[in-house]
Amino acid sequence: MVELTSRQRELVRKLCRETTFCTVADLARSVDASARTVRSDLRSVESFMAQHGAALERVPGTGIRLSCASETRAALQAQANRAELHTLNTTEQCAVAELLLLLNPLMTFQRIADTCRVSRQTLVANFEAVEQFFAQANVVCQRDRGKGVRLIGDELGVRRCFLGILSDSALQDIAYPMSRRALEAYLLAARAIVNGVEIFQNGALIDRERLELVTAFSLSRIHMGKALESSRVVPENPLRYSADRHGSLANHQATQLSPDLLPLMQLLDAHFPSETESFFLASVILSQRSGAGDPSDREETSYQDEASTISRDLVDALRELHVIEDEPLRHLIDGLTLHVRAAIWRVRNGNQIHSDTPRQIMVSIPLLYDFTRKQMSIAEERHGISFNESEIAYIAMYLDTIYETSARDSTVLNVLFLCSFGLASSSILMMRLSHVLGECRVHGPMTTADAKSFLAENPIDLIISTSEFSWEKTPVLIVDPLLSQGALEKVKNELAQASYSKMCTHFLRSYAKAEHTMDLPHFIHDLIRRDDIQVGVDCSDWREAIRIAAAPLLKRGVVEQHYVERMICAVEDYGPYMVLTPGTAYVHAGIHDGIKENCLAMCVLSSTIPFGPADEKHIRTIIVLGVRDKEQSDLLKLAPILEREENILLLERDDLEIDDVLHLHG
């Protein structure tokens, strides 16, 4: 004979009432449990129904429904109702009495007796056990003649009593439904708090329902004017509860506090009136068991719905640029969804990220950051949320990883190795190079004579040569024939730069193709004012070149000197990631670094100069990006124009005029 819990009996009743299909999420909502719990419960429910000649019909994508005759359906419902009316033993009667006193400000003996389905005399005879239970926590059952019984005494003891009952697995079928009904008014707020905790811990709490009830109970006590006293801030550790509800109430000395306690308390401070309340609940939370991963299998909250929608829209926007297969990237996409969920929670609770790390993200992946910023502005308008640049930067990091992973085959470097030595020596050199070439497609080794005919017919991204060699626009790295450690490091750095450049080119061409029928301007004069363009500027230092390029914007008062210095610092700190198209660096700083409005400036030098803290790149053009309004950034409009081969060649002309620049188009 299958014995059902109270929750499983409620599932039986729900399925008996419904004639249409129910999803697991519907069933989970009806019993206030997680989808995972309901899936587990359905195995017992299905066995129970099979004993009574019924079955569950499952249709993928539609749901579950009871399949049986109407007479069987009525019999099942009656059986589930009868099972609910089993006789409570003495321990269960005491637990019900204790819960009624905890959940209500005043209770009569008759009402407690009726709930326990015993006589008043039986209840009074057994009430001494109830009083002893509370006494161990310094709580007294005060009898008010003609009114009833109320609890008075130590509030921390009251909280511990409630938690102790919930912690007794033998009583959960009674305690959980009773508590849910009594605390219904506080459960929505409690769930929101627990959602935030799971996001904070980056994992689903296995005892989530218990924590929701404890949180709701704390909120109800505060509402009744029974908040924990502020003098009891961290006197002892209220985490330690044994499986036995009475043993759980013993006082324990404080142990060394978890390092997670303080940040968790800070998270809870927004919901509770005192540090004491935050400490109590944080301690309980840290005693909970948690499972790794996204808690997405429970009923989706509004945060989760929004996060899933935003995450899906972001990936769909990337999919317009490149083929993205969900399954191979599932862990990344799920990670993005989880992060967006956390970001939404932080926005809604006034606790957005503020740190220097996002600045590095903005500088090192400016194209994906600008793309993310544009897509997030759409999400913000749709969902009524406003993310700061730091939150957007972290989301951009996920999108960059998804894009680079999906576009890996299209952006693998083609490397040509030239060596003038014999076959044996060349083979040894190739073996040493193979440790740093990674996933590159390597051609060679070959001689310089053979290379020219090969290069005429095959696209190559980087040439590594042991002797002097040049080939049109293809970068050439000359290395020590002995390939010393220094030479290998030089190869690694050059490969990183070449790979980044190819990724940028691939992204810009994909973006320009996707946007060509939309709002992509065709001319530079649509984006940059004539007075903010300079050509033929003599300068040999990239730092000074940035200052010269920004001068028109300083003169107009749209940027401050601090903004200019922060742009230089960004290059020094993070390297030449701003070189997004051949020969052009796109420099910028943060929106809080002294920028007053969106603006652009362009400076074309008279000759090519080294760029970067170690002169890693060579540029001739500097674009100063001033981005104040994240919805109006022009980087993704400008870069595809300057990526075109014919425009690159025009910018290298010695007789270049400002009008020539203004008429450059994409």
N, C-alpha and C positions, 0 to 999 in steps of 0.2 A: 504493500500500500504506500503510495507516494504521499509524504507529508509536505504541505506547502507552508511557506512563510506568509505573513500578513501581506507583504508586497506582491508575492506570487498569486495570492488569492484575489487581490485587487486587479491584477492583470487578467485573471480568468473572468472576473466580472466585466471588465472593460471589453474583452473580446466577445463575451456573450451579448453585450448590449449593441455592439457595432455589427452592421450587416455589410459594410463596405470595407475595403482594405485599409489597414492602419500601417504606417511606417514605424520603424523602431523608435524614431524621434518622437512620434505621437505617443507611443506607449510610455516612453521615458518621461515625458511631460506629465502624463496622467498619474504616475506614481512618484514623481519628484525624485528620479534616480538618473544615473548616467546611462547612456546607450550601451556601454560595455556591460553594466550590471544587468540590464534588461535582456541582452542577448544571452547571458548566462542563465537568468531566471527562466527564459523561454524553454530551455531544455527540460526543466522540471515541470513546467506548465504543460508541455507537449506530452510528457509521460503520464501526467495526471489525466489529461483529456483522452489519451489512448485507453486508459483503464475504464473509461466511461463511454467508449464507442465513438469518440470524436477525433478529429484531426485538424492540424493547422495547414492551410493552403498558403504557399509562398510563391509569389510572382516577382522575379527580379526587376527592380526599378519601379515596382508598384507598391508592394507591401505584404502584409500578412492578414489573413482573416480566418475565422472559425468555419470549418466545413462540417456541418452535421444537420440533422433534422431539427425542426423547431422544438419538438418534445425533448430531445437530447440537450438542446441549448438551455431550456428552462431547468432541466434536471441538474445540469452543470452549475448553473447560477445558484440554485438552491443549495447544492452541496458546498459551494464556496462560502455561502452565507452561514451555513450550519457550522462549518469548520471554524468560523470566526468566534463562535460562542462557546469555546471550550472553557472549562472551569479553571480559574486561576489558583495556583497553589499559594501557600502562605508567603513565600519569597516574592512571588509576582504581585500579590496583593499589597505587600509593603512597598514595593517599587512603584506601583501605581499611586499609592497614597503619597509617597515622597515626591513624585513628579507633580502631582496636583498641587502640593504645597509650594513647590519651587516655581511653578508656572502661573500661579494665581496669588494675588495679594491676600486673599482670605478664603478659606474653605470651611464648610460645615461638615460634621461627621457623617450626616445623612447623605450628602452629595458624594463624599468619598466612598461610602459604603455602596451606594447605587452604582457607581462607576466600577467598583470591584466585584459587583454582583454577589454581595454578602449582606448579612444583616448588620444593623448598626452595632448590636451587642458584640458580634464577632469582630468587627473593626476595632472597637474600643479595647477588646481583650488583647488584640495583637498590636495595639498602637505603641506599646513600650519599645518594641523593636525599631519602630520608625524614629522615636525620640532618641534612642541610643545612636542610631545612624547619624543623625544631625549633630548630636552632642560631641562626637569625635572631631567635628569640624568647627567647634565653638559656635554652633548655631542652636537656638532654643525654639521649641514649638510652644508658642504662647497661646493659651486658651482664653479667649474673651467670652465671658458668660453671655449667652443669648445671641452671640454673633458668629463665632466659629474659631478656627485655628489659623494663626499666622506665624511666619518665621521671623525671628529677630536675632541679631548677633553679627558676627564677623562676615562681611560681604565676600571676602576672598574665600571663606569657608563655604558660602552658598554656591559660588561658582564651581568650587571643587566638588561639591556634592552632585551638581548637575553633570559635570564631566565624568565623575565616577560612575554614575548610572549608565551613561551612554557608552562607557568603556567596557561594561560587562556584556560580553557577547551573548550570554544566556538571556539577557533582557532586551536585546535590540529590537526584536519583533514587536515588543510592547512599547518600548521607550521612544523609538524613532517616529512611528505614526502619531503618538500622543503629542510629542514635541512639535512635529510639523504643523499639526492642527492649531495648537496653542500659539505658535510663533509665526503664523502665516503672514502677519502684517510686517514682520521684520525680515522675512526670508529673501525678498528681492534685493534689499540692500546688502544682506549677508552674502548672497551669491556674487554680487558685484565685487565685494571685498575679496572673496576667495578667488575670483577670476584674476584679480590683480596679483594675488599671492602666487598663483600658479605661473603667471607670466614672469614674475620676479624670480621664481625658482627654476624657470624653464623646464617645467615638468608637471605632470598631473599628480595630484595628491590621491593616494590610494584610499585614504579615509576621508575623502572630501565631504561626504554627507555629514559626518560627525562634526567636522570643522564648521560647516555652514550652520548647524544647529547651535554649536557653542557660540559662534559669532552672533547669531540672531538672539540668543539668550542674553549675551552681554549688552546688546543694543536695547533689549526690552528692559533690562535692569536699570540701565542709564536713563531710559525714558521715564521709569518709575521713581527716579531720584535716588537710586541705589548704586551710584558709581563707586568704584574702588577708591579708598582713601589715598590721597597723594603722599602720605607718609610711608605707604607701603610700596615704594618704587622698585627696589631690587633687593628685598630682604632675604628672599629664599627662592629657590628654583621650583616653580609650580609645574614642571614638565612631568615629573616622575610618577606615573600611575601604574600600579600592578593590574593584572587582569581582574582581580577581585575588587568589587566596588567599595568594600569597607577598607581593605588594605590600602587602596589608592588614596585614602584620605589622611594617611599618616604624614606628619611633617618630615621633610627631608632638608638637610643642610644644603646650601647653595654649592654647586660645583662650579668649575671654571666656565664662564659664560662662552657660548659659541660666538665666533667672530661674525657670524651672519646675523646675530641678534640686533645690533644697532641699526644696520641698514633696513632690516625688516621693521623695526620699530618706527623708523622714519617714514617708511611706506604707509604704516598704519596710522600715523599721527593725523593724517588728513581726515580720518573717519571717527576718531575718538577724542574725547575732551581732555584727556590727561595722559601723561607719560606712563602712569601706572596701568591704565587700561591697555595701552599699546604693548607694554611689557608683558602683561598677562597673556594676551592673545598671541604675541610673537613667540612666547615660550611654548605655548600649546602647539603652534604651527611647527616649530622646530622639532617637536616630539613626534610629529606625524611622519609616516612613511610616504615617500614620493617615488613615482616612476619616471624614468627619463623619457623625453620626447614631448611631442605636442599633445595637449589634452583635447584633441579635436574629436574624439569619439563620443563625447558626451553631448548633450543638447547644446546647440550653438547659441551663444549669447549674441546680443547686438554687436558687440565688439568683433566677435568671430565672423558674423555675417559680413560686416563692413570690411574686415581684413581680407577675407576670402575674395570678395568682389574687387577690392583695390589690387590685390596681388594678381588676380586673373587678368584684370585690365592692363596692368603693367607688362605682364608676360605677353599678352596679345599684341600690345604695341611693339614689343621687341620682335614678335613673330612677323610683323609686316616688313622688317628689315632682313630677317634671316630665318630659315627653317629651324624651329625649336620643337624637339620631340619631348613630350612631358615625362615619360617614364624614365629615360636615362638621367634626367635632371630632377627627378622627383624630390630628392633630399634637399636640393637647392631651392626649389620652388616652395616646398614645405617650410624651409627655413625662412624664406622671404615672408610667407604668410604669418608665421609666428612672430617675426620681427615687426611687421606692420601692426599686428594685434597689440604688441607691447607698446608701440609708438602711439596708437590710438588711445590706449589706456593712459599713457603719460600725458597726452594732450588734454584729455577729458579731466584729468586730476591735477592739472597745472604743474606737471613735474617733467617737462621736456629736457632732453639731453643738452648740456652746455659744457663743451670741452674743446681742447685744441685738436684732438685727433681728427674730427671731421674736416678740419682745414687741410690736412694732408690728403684726405680723400678727394676733396674738391680740386686740389692742384694736380694730383697724380692721375685722375681719370676725368678730366674736364668735360669731354664729350658726353660720356654716360651720365655725368652729374647734371649737365645741362638738359639732356634728354629726360632724365628722371624728374628734374625740376618742372619741366614743361608738362609731363604727364601727371605729376602730383598736383599741379594747379587745377587740372580738370577734376581730379578726385576730391580736392578740397571744396570746390564749388558744389560738387554733387552731394557730398556727405556733410557739409557744414563743419569741416575741420580745418585748422590752420597749423601746418607743421613748420617748425623753424629750420634753418639751413643745416643744422647739425643732424636732425632727424632725417632730412632728405638725403644727406651725405651717406648715412649708413644704409639707407634703402638703395641708393645708387651703387654701393659696393656689391650688394647682392645681384643687382641687374647686370653689373659689369661681369661678374663671375659667370652668370648664366649665359650672357652673350658670348664671352670669350670661349667658354666651354663648347657651346653649340657651333661657333664659327671656326673652331680649331683647324678643321681640315682645309678650310678656305684660306687660312692665314698662316699656314706652315711656311717657314722660310725656305727658299731655294738658295743654297749656298754653293759657290764654286770654289774649289781649292786648287790653287796654282802652285806648282813646285818645279824648279828647274833641276832638281837632283835626280838620281837614278830611281828605278822602280823600288828597290829595297828601302832606300832612305825615305822615299815618299810614303811607303806603306807604314813605316814606323811613325812618321809624323801624323799620318791619318789616324793611326791607332790612338795616339795621344790626344788628338783633336776630338775624337769620338766621345770622350768623356764629357766634353762641354757642348757638343753640338746637339745633343738630346734628340728631339723629334724633327730636327731640320732634314730636309731632303738635300743630301750632299752629292755634288757632282765632282768628279775628278778622283785622284789628282791628275792634272794634265799640264802640259807646257804652255807657255804664253802664246806660242805660235798656234797651237790647237785651240786655245781659248777664244781667239777672235772669231773663228768660224762658228764655234759653238754659241757664243754670245749673240751672234747675228740672228740666230734662229730660236733661242731659248730665253725666256724671261728669268733673270737672276736678281735676287734681292741684296745679296752681299757677296763680295769677292774677298777671299783670304789668300794672300800671296806671300811667298818668301822673298820676292824681289819686286822692284818698282814696276807698277802697272797701273793703267787707268783705262776706264771705259765709260764714255758718255756720262750718264747721270747715275750710274751704279756705284755705290760706295765701295771703296777698296780699303782693306785693312792689311797693312804690311806687318808681318810678324817675324820675330827672330827664328831663323832656321832650326835652332835647337829647342824652340818652344819652351822657354824657361817658365817658371811659375808666374812671373810678371806678365809674360806674353799670353799665357792662358787666361789670366784675369782680364787682360785687355780684350781677348776674344769674347769672354763672357759678357763684358759690358757692351761691346759692340752688337752682339747678338740680341741683348735685351733691348737696345735702342732700335735696332732694325725690326725686331718683332713688334714693338710698340708702334712704330711708324706704319707698318703694314696693317696692323689692327685698326689704327685710326683711318687709314685710307679706305679700308674695306667698309668700316662703319659709315664714313662720310658718303661714299658712293651709294651705299644701300639706302641711306637716309635721303639723299638727294633724289634718288629714283622713286622712293615711296612718296615724297612730298612734291614732286614736280608739277602735279596738277592742283596743288593746294596753295599755300600762302608763301612759298619760297620766293623772295625777291630776285629779280634777274640782274640788278645792277648795284654796284657799290654805292652809288648816290642815293639809293633807297635806305641805306643803313648809316652812312657816315657823312657828316657835314663837311663841306669843302674846306672850311677853315681849320678843321681838325686833321687834315692830311698834309704830310710833309714828304718831299721826295728829294733824292740826291744829297742826303745828309752825310757829311763826313764824320765818322766816329769809329773808333777801333775797340771800345770797351762796352760790353753788353749792359753793364749797370748804367753807364752814362747814356747809352742809347735808350734805355727805358725812361730815364728822366726826360730826355729830349722828346720822346714820343708822347709823354704825358703832359708836356708843357702847355699845349692849347687848352687842355681840360682844366689845368690849374688856373690858367688865365681867365677862363670863363667862370671859375668858382664852383664847378660841379664835382670836383674832387679836392681833397686836402693833401698837403704834403705828406702826411702820415700814410695815406693810401699808396703813394708812390714808393715810399720806403718799405712798406709791407709787401709790395709786389717784388721788389728786389730780394727781400728776405725769403720769400716763398721759393724763388729760384735757388738761392743759396742753401736753403734747408732741405728741399725735396728734389733738386735736380732739374734737368731740362725737359720735364714732361709737357711743358707748354708748347713745344714744337710739334704741332698737330698736323701740319701740311709742310711739304718740302720747302725749306728756307724761310719759314714764317713761325714766329713765336707769338702765342696769344697769352699775354700776361694779365693777371688780375689779383685782387685781394678779396677779403670778405666784406659783407654788406655793412658790418659794424666798424670797418677800418677807415672811415672817412669818405664815404661816397654819398652824394646828395641826390643824384638822379641817374637813370640809365644813360650811358654815353659810350661812344667809341672813338678811338683815335688811331691813326695809322702813320707809321714812319718807315719810308723806304730808304735804306742806306745806299751810299754810292758804291759800296763794295761789301763782300761777304765778310762776316766776323765770327770768331768762336763764341759759343753761347753755353752757359752752364758753369757750375762751380769748378769743374775740371775741364772746361772747354770741350765738352763731349760732342756738341752739335755745332753746325755752322748755319747761320741765318743771314738774311739780308733785309727782312721785313719784320717789324714789331707792331702787333695790334694790342692796344690797351683796351681792356674790357672793363667797363664800369657797370656793375649790375646791382641795382637797388631794388627793382621790382622783378621778382622771380618769374612773373608771367610774361615779361617782355625781353628776356635775354636773346641776343642776336647771334650768339656764337654758332648755333646750328644753321643759321641763315648765311653767315659770312664764310665759314670755313669751306663749304663745298665750292664756292666761287674761287677761292684761292688755291684749291686743290687741283683745278684743271690745268693740264700741261701747258696750254697756250697762254694762260694767264701767268703761270710761273715764269715762262720765257719772257713775257712782256715786262714783268717787274725787274728783270735783270738787264734791261736795256739802259745804256748810258744816257740816252736822250729822253728818258721818261718824263712825262709832264703830269700834273695833277689831273688834268682832264682825261688823260689816258686811264688813270686809276679809277676815276669816277664812272667811267663807262665799261669797266670790267663787269662781266656778267656770268651767271651760272647756266 
